Amino acid sequence: MRNIAMVVSYDGGAYQGFQSQPSGLTVQDELEKAIRRLSGQDVRLDGSGRTDAGVHAQGQVINFLSTSPIPVERWAIAMNGWLPHDIVVRSAHEMPEAFSSRKSAIRKTYRYSISTGKHPNVFNRRFRYHHYNPLDVEAMRVGIRHLLGEHDFSSFTSAGSTKKSHVRTVYEVRIERDGPDIHLFITGNGFLYNMVRIVVGTLLWVGEGKWKPDCIGPILAARDRSKAGPRAEAHGLVLWEVRYPEPFQMILDNDPASSLWP
């Protein structure tokens, strides 16, 4: 039995999230359908993260077990021939038996993108939350510093969270400007349900001047969802990158692909 891993990018706008569910079309459904058409096998794949409806990915990592003799270097091109245009397999790799795209992950990075200005950009509006009014980016940068380190993020998760513990560690968080666009990058050992979107919604209130930058600390300490800001729209969020322990990461990096993301 072979353990096949793939790095996948997708525009999540048309899907009810990554994970297969009875209520609608998902990215997992389309990937498993393509594998079935290609190999003749029914597989149940696993993903590094369960992105919500409307959320995108540049570097989603999946893995599945297969007895197919298809050479690993042919999987990506062959899969892309069967997949819809909004899902792309960037690379495929044969992994050790112990590798799990979900359980082996040690770091995940998300990017949330905001466009500012009077009019949205028609060419990237599917991947940006458009904010009509100016934002105080420096105030937002001050606010996000409070997120660094290990915290209980109960204030930044929706009521539907099923995790036993809400303690997570944020390793890095930064805001980059690119003309009218603002990109928030946040890297941690894991993320709760809607965590990044609630963080962004809270930072937007900081950027608008409704709340002071130092509000983030007390919100964390409260461990109460009602103390944080609103949940930002899904379409600005991208699962940017997933990292693994060195033996696994070396294999995944062996066939690097340039960013496909606008």
N, C-alpha and C positions, 0 to 999 in steps of 0.2 A: 504493500500500500504506500502510495506517495503522498507527501504533504505539500500541496501546492499553495503558494502565497502570491497575491497580486496587489499591486498598488493601483488604486482606482480613483479617477476624478469624475465628478458628476455635477450637473446642474439639477438641484433638487426641486425646482419650481413645479414640476408636473407630478411629483410623487408624495405619497403619504408617509414619508420618512424612509429610513434605510431598512429597518427590520420588517420582515414579512409579518403581515397581520390581515385578519379577515376583512377589515373595513375598506381596503383599497389597494391600488397599485403601489409597489415599493421598489426601491433600488435592488434589494436582495432578490425579489421575485424575478427581475429582469436578468440579473447575473446568473441565477440558478437555471433559468430557462435557456440562456446562451450556452452554459456548460452542458446541459442535457442535449441540445442540438449538436454540439460539437463532438462530445465524447460518447453520447448514448447512455450516459449514467445519470441517475438521480442523486444529487448530492445535497447536503445541508451545510451551507457555508457559515462561517462566523466572521463578524466584523469587529474592528478595533473600537468602534463607537457607534451608538444607535442615534444617528442624527434625526432630528424631528422633521415633520412635514415642512417643506419649503427651504430647508437648510441644505447647503451645498458642501462639496468636499473637493479639495485638491489632492490630498494624500490619505484617503481612506485605505486601510490595509485589510484584506480579507484572507482567509485560508480555508481549505477544504481537503478532504482525503479522496484520492482517486486511484484507480487501477489502470487508467488510460495510458497507452504507450506514447502519446503525443509528446514530442520533445519539448522541454520547457521553454526553449527559445522561440517556439512557434505559437505558444498559447496566446500571447497578447494580440498579435495580428489576427489570429483566427477568431478570438473572442470578439474583437471589434467589428468583424464582419457580420456578427449576429446581433450585436447590441444596438439599441436605439441611439440616435445621434447625440443625446445628452448624457450618455455614460461612456467613458473611455477607460480601457485598461492600459495603464502606462507601462507596466512591466510585470513579468511573471518570474517566479523563483521556486526552485525545489528546496524545501526547508527540512531541518532535522525533525524527527518525530515529536520532540518535546515542544516545538514552537506552536504557540497559539496567538493569533492576531489580537485577541482581546486580553487574555490572561498574562501574556508576556510583555505587554506594553508598559513602559516605565515613564514616559513623558508624552504629553499631547499638547499641541499648540492650536489654538483657534484664532481666526482673524475676523473682526467685525468691521465693516466698512460703512462709512457715512459720507454722503456727498452734501456739500453746502452750496448755497447760492440760490438765485431766484428760480432757475429752471433745472429740472433733472436732466441728466445726460441720457439720451435715448439709447445709446449703444452699450451702456453698462448698468442701466437702472434695475435690471433683474438681480444685480449683485451688490447694490448699495441701498442703504436707507437714506432717502432724501430729506434733509432738514433745511427748511426754508430760511431760518434765521441764523445769524452768526453764532458761533460757539466759542467760549473762552477755553481754548485748548490748554493753556498753561494751568488754569485751575483744574482741569480734568487730569492733567499729569500729576499735580500735587495729590489729588484724591486717590489715584490708583496706587500710590505708594503704600497705602494702608493694607492693600490686599496681599502684599508679599509675605511669605512665610506660611506657617501652619496655623489654620484657623478653623473654627466651626462656622461653616457657611450656611447655616440654617436660614438666615435672613435673605439669602440669595438663591433659594430653590423654591420651586412651585409646590403646591400642596400634594401633587401626584407623585412626589419622590418616594421610592420604595427602598432606598438605601438605609441600612441599619445605623450607619454613622455618617454624619455630615462634615466630618473633619477632612480637609484636603490641604495640600501644600501647593502654593503658587511659587514657582521658581523665578519667573520673569514676567514682567508686564510693561508694555511700552506703547506710546502713541506716535505714529509717523504721519507727517503731512505730505501729500502729493497733489500740489495745486489745490483745487477745491475739495479734494478727498481727504478724509481722516481715517486712518486704519489703526484699530486697537488690536495688538497682539498679546495673547495671554497664554503662558505655558505652565502646566502643572502636572501633578502625578495622577490627576483624575478630575472629572467635573460632574456636578450634580445636574439633575433635570432642570433645564432652563437657566442654569447658573450664569452662563456668559451673557445671555440676553437680559437678565435682570441686572447684572453688573452694568451693562451698557445703558439700560434705561435709567439707572440711578446716576450714572456719569453724565447723561444728557441733561438731567436737571441741574447738575453742578455746572455744566457748560453754559446753560441758559441763565445761570445766576439765581435760580430758585433755592438752591442749597449751597452751603459753604463746602469747600473741598474737604475739610476735616470731619465732615459728617460720616464718612465711610467707617471710621473707627468705631464710633458709638453704634452704628447700624450692625456691624459685625458682632459687637458685644451683646446686643439685644437678643440675637438668635430668634428673631421674629420677622417673618416675611412681610408683615404689614408695615414695618419700619423702613423698608427699602423702596426704591422707585418702581416705575412700571416695567413690564417686560417689553424689550425692544422687538421690532418686527423680525421675522425669521429670515427673510431673504438677504439680509446684510451679513449673515453668519456663514463662515466656511471652516470646516475641519481642515486645517492647514497642513499639519504634519504630525506623524506618530513616530516615536523613537523606541528602540528596543535595546536590551543588553548587547554588548559588543559582538559576541559570536553571531547573533542573528542579524544585527544591523549591518555587519560587513557583507553578508550575502545580499541583503536588500539594496545596499548601495552599489552593488557590482554592476548594475545596469541603470545608472542614473538617468532620469528624464527631466528635461527643463520644465519650468512652471508653465502650465497651460492657462493659468488664471489671469483674468483681466484686472 
